[in-house]
Amino acid sequence: MSAVLAAIFGGLIGGIVGPIVLEEYRSRKHAKTWKEPRKKLLESMLRDTKYKFKTLERLSRTIGCTEDQTRSLLIELEARGAVSKKTKKEIWALIERAPLQESQRKLDEEIIEEERE
């Protein structure tokens, strides 16, 4: 009788813990192989330029993600979004390079320069 209970208990635990451990493994592998390289590329794109802002379209296309996936990665990188007054396109910059308290006039000048790229 105790062997049967042990088998049932083991099956239940294995049926619950196994999928949780497997999902955690997949999540870590996904982050390592998919997410981290894209975050590094996004960060380098937003840092290594004289223009602070880049269009979401360009960022998404470069890293090979949808716009929603790109937005999520940008938020994790502490970037912020804005809308270009001239082209009405969504643009993004690292908050450290384009703080939110920046004057609107200066921001507009930089956006215009970014759009000439």
N, C-alpha and C positions, 0 to 999 in steps of 0.2 A: 504494500500500500504506500509506504513512504517513497519508494522508487517512482511510483506513478505520480505522486504529488511533486516530487523533485523534477520530473520530466515536464509536467504541466507548468510548474513555476519557472523552470528554465526556458521553456518555450515562450511564455508570456514576457519574461524579461528580455529575451533575445529579440522578440518581435517588436518590442517598444524601444529598447536601447539601440539595437542595430541600425534602424533607419535614421535615428537622431545622429549617431556617430557618422554614418555615411553622408548625411546632408552637411554636417560640419566639415568633413573632409572635402566634399565637392565645393563648398563655399570658399574654403581656404585656397584650394587649387585654382578656382575661378579668379579670385582676387590676385593671386600671384601671376597667372598666365594671361589674364585679360585686362583686369582693372589697373593694376600698378603701371604697366608700360604705357597705357593711354594717359594716365594722370601725369606721368613724367613728361610725355610729349606735349600735353596741354600746357603744363607749367613752363616748359622751355619756350613754347610759342608765345606765351603771354609775358615772359621776362626778356627774351632776347629780341627786342624790337624797340625802335625809337618811339613807336606809337603804343599807347597804353591799351587801346581797345582793338579787339578783333571781332569780326562778325561770327555769329553762331554758325552760320552756314559754312564758313571756311574752317572753323574749328572742328565741326562735325565731320566734314568731308575728309579732313586730314587724318583724324584718328579712326575713321571707319565706323562711326557709331551713329545712332539716330540722334535727333536733336534733344529728345528727352533724356537719353543716356548721357549725352554730353553735358546737359545742364546739371545732372546729378553729380557728375565728376567735378564740374566747375565749382559747385557749392562745397564739395569736400576740400577743394583747393583754396577755399576762402576767396572766391572771386565774386564779382557782382555784375548784374546785368543792367542794361539800359537800352533805350531805343533811340536810334539816330533820328534826329529831327529832319535831316535832309532826305535820307533814303527810306526811313521808317523800318529799317532792319534792326534786328536784335543784335546787340553788341555786348561783349564781356571784357572785363579787366580784373586783375588781381586787386583786392581792396588795398593792399599795402602800396600799390603804385597809383591808384586812383581812389583816394579816400572819399567817403560819402559826403564829408563836409566841404569838399572842394567847390569853389564858386562855379556857378552855372556857365558863366561866360568863358572861363578857361576850359571847362569841360567841352563846351561846344566847339571851341577852336581845335582841340585835340581830336574830336570826332571827325571834323572836316578833314584834318590831315590824314587820319586813319583811312577815310574813304577814298582818298586819292591813290592809295596803294594799288 
